[in-house]
């Protein structure tokens, strides 16, 4: 069975200034969340601790969302 995958690309900085936008992009989608979300960071040229925190938070939100659909 083919499982859907959502791919999110980022170019440039992944830092505090990008936080709100990236959190909204990575937020689990109600009713249509694919089995997997891939964050393509190949275009990121700078990431600080805020960027790392964004990714950790997105992962935790995805886990909670998946458990809620269980």
Legacy VTK file of the C-alpha trace (Angstrom):
# vtk DataFile Version 3.0
C-alpha trace
ASCII
DATASET POLYDATA
POINTS 70 float
0.000 0.000 0.000
1.327 3.430 -0.946
1.437 5.845 1.978
1.154 9.563 1.358
4.036 11.822 2.276
4.015 15.578 2.716
7.298 17.294 1.873
8.088 20.741 3.282
11.077 22.611 1.857
12.940 25.452 3.492
15.652 27.679 2.042
17.658 30.301 3.888
17.595 30.689 7.644
15.745 28.510 10.112
15.786 30.703 13.185
13.597 32.753 15.498
12.478 35.069 12.668
11.110 32.101 10.684
9.531 30.374 13.672
5.842 31.275 13.244
5.797 30.509 9.518
7.605 27.165 9.862
5.475 26.060 12.820
2.336 26.707 10.742
3.725 24.790 7.771
4.702 21.775 9.882
1.512 21.742 11.962
-0.373 18.432 11.561
-3.299 18.868 9.198
-6.738 17.886 10.536
-8.269 14.845 8.789
-5.696 14.756 5.970
-2.392 14.331 7.753
-0.286 12.001 5.624
1.534 9.080 7.157
4.803 10.974 6.991
6.063 14.544 6.787
9.560 15.142 5.428
11.285 18.419 6.250
13.716 19.050 3.389
16.419 21.234 4.910
18.872 20.974 2.005
18.432 24.685 1.256
18.890 25.855 4.854
22.045 27.926 5.191
21.759 28.755 8.906
19.970 27.152 11.847
20.154 28.216 15.469
18.644 26.674 18.599
15.251 28.151 17.659
15.308 26.143 14.441
16.150 22.953 16.298
13.334 23.662 18.750
10.889 24.165 15.846
11.739 20.701 14.510
11.454 19.033 17.934
8.088 20.694 18.557
6.819 19.651 15.115
7.862 16.043 15.806
6.126 16.013 19.199
2.951 17.513 17.714
2.927 14.888 14.965
3.266 12.070 17.510
0.435 13.450 19.641
-1.736 13.880 16.527
-1.027 10.318 15.377
-1.885 8.899 18.813
-5.128 10.850 18.828
-6.167 9.225 15.533
-4.996 5.765 16.745
LINES 1 71
70 0 1 2 3 4 5 6 7 8 9 10 11 12 13 14 15 16 17 18 19 20 21 22 23 24 25 26 27 28 29 30 31 32 33 34 35 36 37 38 39 40 41 42 43 44 45 46 47 48 49 50 51 52 53 54 55 56 57 58 59 60 61 62 63 64 65 66 67 68 69
